[in-house]
């Protein structure tokens, strides 16, 4: 497999870099391809290192003859999921939604979107 083909494969996978207060550095991850990640003080450098690490993992997977995992971008999502919470939390969320004049669904959606 050529370097260009590996780069094209790697582009299909979700990569993200975010600041970690706990580690006091940026952490880059690609959960579909690798369990760990890369880290460092410079966000752009961490992203570049992450891209390189993903490409290396894809090359190894091909070398070992294993199939690549399906990228999240290829999966279909309904937009619905069930979340089980303790009854006390359910009650608090319902009360906060009522206080804002929103449905529980709308309130939770807005709260999750901030995460």
ABEGO torsion letter per residue (X at the ends): XBAAAAAAAAAABBBBBBBBAAAGBBBBBBAAABABBBBEABAAAAAAAAAAAAAAAAAAAAAAGBBBBBBAAABBBAGBBBBBBBAAAAAAAAAAAAAAGBBAAAAAAAAAAAX
